[in-house]
């Protein structure tokens, strides 16, 4: 299982080309995407053909995790391809705008605690879905291909649910990049140290501000936690 960081910033793209949250996961028999925020579709297409993608998993409906779904539909129309999407739907206008398109085969995850996906290549992927703490409903995912297990929090503050999500995973992409002392619905770098101490799961820190990179903090305090690097592929 390989994880490529397509975009790592939130809540908006950067003036130097940094994109919002999006992660490409690939194995021998599968390819899937986790979130598709602003500025990610072009970067994603440089890494993978959309025809080869098995599905997209959306953690929550904030714009910086979903907005490139709007332009994705034009690409799907040109390719004449229907694409599976898992997302926590709701009755908001944004949800209806995003997911009411005939080329989106959408499964509502808002009441699910697990999913199982049979990929075009024959792989079976099994995932546990865990709600975390955020202003809108967010479902973190812990997904396994039978050999490796990856966790992705989406957006979240530090909480017991994130400990559960990370436990037993080989690698976690975690919203934990805010500086120590920062007050918001996102986990701080100090929270990341606590998460590692409680789970011993290596962490890639996501959802970064454009003006703060926690890389130096993690290098000084725990080498098992690293700041996400756009374009880099991590091997589980």
N, C-alpha and C positions, 0 to 999 in steps of 0.2 A: 504494500500500500504506500503510495506516494502522495504527498500534499504539496500543492503549489499555491503560494500566496499571490492572488491576482490583485487584491486591494486590501488595505489594512486601516484606512482612516475613517474617522467619524467625528462629527456628523456631516461633513461635506468634503469634497475632493480638494486637493491642494493646488496652488498656482504653478507648481513645478510638475504637475502630471500625476500626483499620487491619487489613487482611486479609493473609493469607499469599500466596505466589507464584501469580499468575494473570495472563495477558496475552491480550488479544483482538486478533486481526489481521484486517483487512478490506480487501478490494479490490472492484472493480466486480462481479466474478463469484464471490466466495468470502468465507467467514467461517470462521475456525478459532480454537481456544483452545490456549494452551500452559500446561499445569499447572492444577490446580484445588485449591488448598490451603484451609486452614481459613478460614471467613468470606467466601469468594469468590462462592458461588453467587447469593446475593441481589444483590450488587453487579453481578455479570455480567448478571443478568436485567434490571437497570435499563438496560443498554446494548444488549441483543440478545435476540431471541426464540430459544429453544433449537431451535425447528423450523428456523431458518435457518442453524444451524451445520453446517458440512460434517464437521468432525472435531475431536477433542481429541488433542493430543500431550502425552504425559507423559514428562518427562526421566528421572525415577527414582522409587523407591517410598518415599521418606521421607514421613511423615505430613503435613508442612507443604506438600507439593506434590500430595497425592492425596486428602485426607480428605473433601472435599466431593463426591467421586464417590459416596460412600455415600448422601447425600441427593439427588443428581442422579437416582438410579434411581427415586425416588418421583415426581419431576417427569416423567420419561420415561414412567412408567406412566400418569400422568394424561393426558399428551399422546398416548399410544399411538405413540410414536416410537422407532425404533431409531437408535443413534448410533455412528458409527465412532470407535474409539479406537486410537491407536498407543501402545504402552507396552512397556518391557523386562520381560517376565514372569520369574518365578523360582518356586521350589518352596516359598516361605515361606507360612505361614498368611495373612499380610496380602495377598499377591498373590492368593491364591485367594478371599479375602473380597471384594476390590475388583472383580475382573473376571469372576467367575462369575455373570453375570446375563443373561437372554435378550435384553435390550434393549441390551446392549453388544456391538457387533461389533468384536472385539478382534484386532488384528494384533500379534504378538510381535516387537518390534524388537531383541531382545537379540543376534541374530546377523546383523542387517542393517547395511549401511553406506550405504544410500540408500532412499528411498521416492519414489513418484510417485503423485499424487492427481488424479483427474479430479473436479472439483466439480460440484455440481448446476447451477451457472450456466454450466458449459462451460469453465471455466478449467483449465489443467494446471499443477499445482504440483510442482516437483521439489526434493527436499531431500537434502542430505548429512548423515549421522549420524556424529558423532565422539565416542568415549568420552573422558571427562575424568577428572581425579583427584578422587575423593570416597570416603568410607567404604563407600558402596554403589554399585553400577554405575549410572553416569549417562551418558546420551547427549545431548550438545549437538546442536542442529539448525541447519543453514544452509539456508534455504528461499527459493526464487525463483519469481516469477510470470512470468518472462520479461522483466520490465522492472526490477524492484527485488529486492534480496536482503537478507533479515533473518537475523541470527544470534542464537541464544539459548543461553546456556551451561547453563541449569539451575544446579546447584550444583557448584563446582569450586575447587580451589586454582589458583594460577598454574602454568602448564605449557605445554610446546610445543604440546599439542593445542589449547589455547585460541587460541594464535597462528594455527594452521591454521584454526580455526573462524571467527575474526574476519576473516581475510584475504579481501579481495574483497567483503565485505559493505558495503551502504550504511549500515547501522545495526546495532548489537549491543546486546542486553540481557544484561548480564554480572554475575555474582556477584562484586562487587569493592567492597563497601561497608564492610568492616571497617577499623578505624583502623590506622594504621601501627604495626607491631610486634605486632599481634594474632596469636596462634598458634592456628590451627585449620585445618580442611580447606576453607577459604574464602579467596578472593583479597582482599587488602587494597587500600586506596585507592592506596598506592604501587605495588602491582602493576598497577593500572589505568593508571597513567602509563606504565609499561613496555609494556603491551599496546598503548596508542595509539601510542607511539613506534615500535613494531615493525610495526604494521598500518595506521596512519592511518585507522582506522575509528571514527567517532563512537560513543560508548558511553553507554548509560543504565545507571547503577549500581543493581543490584537486591539483594535478600536483606539488607535492613537490620535492624539491631537497633532496638528501640523507643527506646533511650536514646542513640543516636548517628546523626546524619545527616551524611554526608560532603560535603554541598553546598558548604560554605564552603571546604573543602580543594580541591575541584575548581575552584571559581571562582577561587581564588588561583593554581592551578598549571596548569590546562588547561581552557579553556572548551569544548573539544570533548567533555568528559566531564561528564555532569550526573547528579544524584541523581534517581532515579525519583520521580514525583509521582503519587499515586493519583488516578484519575479523569481524568488528562490524556491527550490523544491526540497522538501524535507522527507527523508526516507524512514518509515517506521520499521 
